[in-house]
Amino acid sequence: MTKTLSGKIVSSKMKKTVVVSVERKFRHPKYHKVIIRHKKYKAHNEIEGLKEADYVKIQETKPMSKEKRFIVIEKLKQKPN
């Protein structure tokens, strides 16, 4: 089962790599407050025209380098839920 995530591009300065920030929300087990956590993933990018602040969908794949474990599948029109 491959993992599919969606997030916002925070860096596109490398040639074929983008850094995607993925946000996850969960409820605190004791205090029941909604907590937001962010994690950055490096993803391989073959799509032309992606820039910072674009929302994309990424999918887990075999390791492509030391830190790249995801590829960009598609560009999303709006912020994912």
Secondary structure, 3 states (H helix, E strand, C coil): CCCEEEEEEEECCCCCEEEEEEEEEEECCCCCCEEEEEEEEEEECCCCCCCCCCEEEEEECCCCCCCCCEEEEEEECCCCC
